[in-house]
Amino acid sequence: MSSRLGPWLRRYAPRPAAAVRLVCMPHAGGGAGAYRAWAALLPPSVELVAVQYPGREDRFTEPLAESMDELVEGIAGAVRRIADRPYLVFGHSMGATVAYETVQRLRRLNVVEPDWLLVSGRPAPHQAEPGDVHLRDDDGLCAELVRLGGTDTDVLSDPDLRAVVLGYVRGDYRVIETYRPRPEPKLTCPIGVFVGDTDPELDVAGAQGWRSMTAGRTDVESFEGNHFYLGPRRREVIAAILRRLDPAVARTGPEWTDMP
């Protein structure tokens, strides 16, 4: 059971007294539910807040976002209302770009930057190659999903499910592939870049491009796996996030001393 914070945000384990919030942005075609399993792996001092894009899961009946600006405007307006304590922002794949643009939008709204911007599986905005996946036919779109390995083949083999999934996947690809970054001042918060060691979309060398997006520290961490390493390496990813927090916040009880 999730707790809604308006249309844009979901909490799967509400912790109103948590010292830190971890705000997570899904990949293209993903929803807030992609982060549901993370909530139980975080210490009581960290509250998971997952972003819900329109057009999927419990927002299925709503129209899809038409542009990055439209998407980020809604997300930033919602995150602004919960930025009353330290927070981190995490985004995977398309979500990495959404996370970066959201932090930039929040700064323009005079909201303090997050303690960390954590990005995964996507080059820095100025280095991402333009794409045409959203213009392909359904078979071409399915081929891309199979290449990246993040979609259950049973879903793609069911005509009704396939039609539903491809609808919002195509919309998300349109958002990310028509996005063009505008010149922005550098962020000041540190950026952590996560990569899968066999990810065809981003390697450790390519991840270095994120260094130009902040005047602060940037570090890169590699995990075993492909573009969707986040699933099988969930505990390792969460441990990497917690290492970036004050130990007094990240470890609030003996049950967390054995995190990998």
HUFEN-V816166 format. One record per residue. RES is the residue in three letters. PSI is psi in whole degrees, -180 to 180 (999 if undefined). OMEGA is omega in degrees with one decimal (* if undefined). NEAR is the number of other ideal C-beta (glycine too) atoms within 10 Angstrom. Layout:
res: [RES;RES]
psi: [PSI;PSI]
omega: [OMEGA;OMEGA]
near: [NEAR;NEAR]
This chain:
res: [MET;SER;SER;ARG;LEU;GLY;PRO;TRP;LEU;ARG;ARG;TYR;ALA;PRO;ARG;PRO;ALA;ALA;ALA;VAL;ARG;LEU;VAL;CYS;MET;PRO;HIS;ALA;GLY;GLY;GLY;ALA;GLY;ALA;TYR;ARG;ALA;TRP;ALA;ALA;LEU;LEU;PRO;PRO;SER;VAL;GLU;LEU;VAL;ALA;VAL;GLN;TYR;PRO;GLY;ARG;GLU;ASP;ARG;PHE;THR;GLU;PRO;LEU;ALA;GLU;SER;MET;ASP;GLU;LEU;VAL;GLU;GLY;ILE;ALA;GLY;ALA;VAL;ARG;ARG;ILE;ALA;ASP;ARG;PRO;TYR;LEU;VAL;PHE;GLY;HIS;SER;MET;GLY;ALA;THR;VAL;ALA;TYR;GLU;THR;VAL;GLN;ARG;LEU;ARG;ARG;LEU;ASN;VAL;VAL;GLU;PRO;ASP;TRP;LEU;LEU;VAL;SER;GLY;ARG;PRO;ALA;PRO;HIS;GLN;ALA;GLU;PRO;GLY;ASP;VAL;HIS;LEU;ARG;ASP;ASP;ASP;GLY;LEU;CYS;ALA;GLU;LEU;VAL;ARG;LEU;GLY;GLY;THR;ASP;THR;ASP;VAL;LEU;SER;ASP;PRO;ASP;LEU;ARG;ALA;VAL;VAL;LEU;GLY;TYR;VAL;ARG;GLY;ASP;TYR;ARG;VAL;ILE;GLU;THR;TYR;ARG;PRO;ARG;PRO;GLU;PRO;LYS;LEU;THR;CYS;PRO;ILE;GLY;VAL;PHE;VAL;GLY;ASP;THR;ASP;PRO;GLU;LEU;ASP;VAL;ALA;GLY;ALA;GLN;GLY;TRP;ARG;SER;MET;THR;ALA;GLY;ARG;THR;ASP;VAL;GLU;SER;PHE;GLU;GLY;ASN;HIS;PHE;TYR;LEU;GLY;PRO;ARG;ARG;ARG;GLU;VAL;ILE;ALA;ALA;ILE;LEU;ARG;ARG;LEU;ASP;PRO;ALA;VAL;ALA;ARG;THR;GLY;PRO;GLU;TRP;THR;ASP;MET;PRO]
psi: [127;158;124;136;71;-172;-24;-21;142;141;125;-12;80;130;76;-21;4;146;-25;145;140;110;122;133;129;167;173;129;-6;166;-179;-32;-18;-22;7;-44;-16;-33;-42;-15;-6;148;162;-20;-7;123;126;129;114;138;138;109;152;156;9;166;-128;5;24;-35;-7;150;147;154;141;-18;165;-40;-44;-43;-48;-34;-44;-44;-48;-39;-36;-44;-34;-36;-13;9;45;8;169;144;159;152;128;138;140;135;-125;-36;-24;-45;-42;-42;-47;-48;-33;-42;-41;-42;-41;-40;-39;-22;9;31;136;143;157;162;-35;142;121;121;148;134;24;134;162;150;-41;-9;-7;134;140;152;168;19;-39;-15;-8;161;177;-39;-39;-37;-42;-40;-38;-41;-40;-40;-41;-22;19;2;132;126;-25;-35;-43;-20;-11;115;-41;-47;-42;-44;-41;-50;-45;-27;-52;-24;-46;-41;-42;-41;-36;-43;-49;-32;-19;-4;135;121;140;156;130;149;150;145;166;-15;155;152;128;129;123;137;148;139;-11;22;123;-12;-27;131;180;-39;-45;-30;-21;-19;-24;-17;-30;-3;-6;150;-7;-166;145;131;157;135;134;144;151;129;175;-154;-31;45;-19;-34;-65;-23;26;-49;-39;-40;-45;-39;-40;-37;-45;-31;-21;-2;161;127;-31;-26;-43;-30;101;10;164;-23;-14;0;-15;13;138;999]
omega: [179.8;175.0;-178.7;169.7;-173.6;-175.9;-168.7;-169.2;178.9;173.1;-179.7;173.7;-176.0;178.8;-173.9;179.4;-178.3;-179.2;-173.5;172.1;175.8;-176.5;-171.2;179.8;-178.1;174.0;176.4;-177.3;-177.6;176.1;179.7;-178.8;177.7;-178.1;-176.5;-175.9;-179.7;-171.4;-177.0;-177.6;179.9;177.4;-178.4;-178.2;-177.3;178.8;175.7;173.6;-177.6;-180.0;177.1;174.4;177.3;173.9;-179.8;179.3;-175.9;172.8;-172.7;-175.6;-178.1;178.0;178.3;173.0;-178.1;-175.9;175.9;-179.7;180.0;-179.3;-175.0;178.1;179.2;-178.5;-177.2;177.9;179.2;-178.7;178.3;-176.2;178.3;-179.4;-179.2;178.3;178.2;179.8;173.4;176.8;-179.8;174.7;179.6;176.9;175.1;-179.9;177.0;177.9;177.0;179.6;179.2;-178.4;177.3;178.9;176.6;179.6;178.3;179.3;177.3;176.2;179.3;173.4;-179.7;179.4;178.3;174.8;175.6;162.6;-176.9;-175.3;-171.9;168.3;-178.9;175.5;174.5;-174.3;-176.2;-179.7;-179.1;179.9;174.2;-178.5;179.7;-176.2;-177.3;179.6;-178.2;174.0;-174.3;179.4;178.5;177.7;176.7;-179.6;178.3;178.8;178.0;179.7;-178.0;172.5;-175.8;-175.9;178.4;-179.1;176.6;178.1;-177.2;-179.8;177.5;-173.4;-177.6;178.7;-179.8;-179.2;-180.0;-176.6;-177.8;178.1;-178.2;173.8;179.8;178.5;179.1;177.6;177.1;179.7;-174.4;-177.2;175.3;178.7;173.2;-177.5;175.1;175.4;-178.8;170.6;177.0;170.0;174.9;-179.6;175.5;177.3;171.9;-177.9;-179.9;179.1;168.9;-172.2;173.8;-179.7;178.9;-176.2;-175.1;173.4;-175.7;179.3;179.8;-179.0;-178.5;179.8;179.0;-179.5;-177.3;-176.7;-179.1;172.0;-179.7;-179.3;170.6;173.5;-175.6;-179.7;-177.3;178.9;177.8;176.2;-177.5;-176.0;-180.0;175.5;-174.6;-178.7;-177.6;-177.6;-174.0;-177.9;-179.9;179.2;179.9;176.9;178.8;176.6;-177.8;178.0;-179.6;177.2;170.1;-178.7;-179.8;178.4;-173.8;-177.0;-173.5;179.9;-175.3;-177.8;-177.6;-176.9;-178.9;176.3;-178.2;*]
near: [5;18;12;12;17;12;13;22;22;24;20;19;18;15;18;7;9;23;18;21;23;25;26;24;32;24;25;28;24;27;22;26;16;22;25;15;14;22;20;9;17;21;20;14;20;26;23;26;26;26;28;26;28;20;17;23;17;14;17;12;7;13;10;18;22;12;12;20;14;14;26;25;15;19;25;21;15;19;27;15;12;16;17;8;11;17;23;21;29;27;26;28;27;26;28;29;25;30;28;26;24;29;25;21;19;22;17;10;12;7;16;11;19;26;18;22;27;27;31;27;27;30;20;23;22;12;16;21;7;8;14;9;18;18;12;15;9;12;8;11;21;20;14;16;21;12;12;19;17;20;19;11;11;8;14;19;10;13;8;7;13;18;10;14;20;20;15;22;23;19;20;27;22;19;24;22;17;13;20;9;16;9;5;15;9;10;18;10;20;18;24;22;27;26;24;23;12;12;25;12;17;26;16;13;9;18;27;15;17;25;15;13;24;18;12;15;11;20;15;18;18;15;17;11;19;17;22;20;24;24;12;14;18;14;13;18;23;21;15;17;22;21;12;15;20;12;9;9;16;20;16;15;9;7;10;16;7;6;16;8]
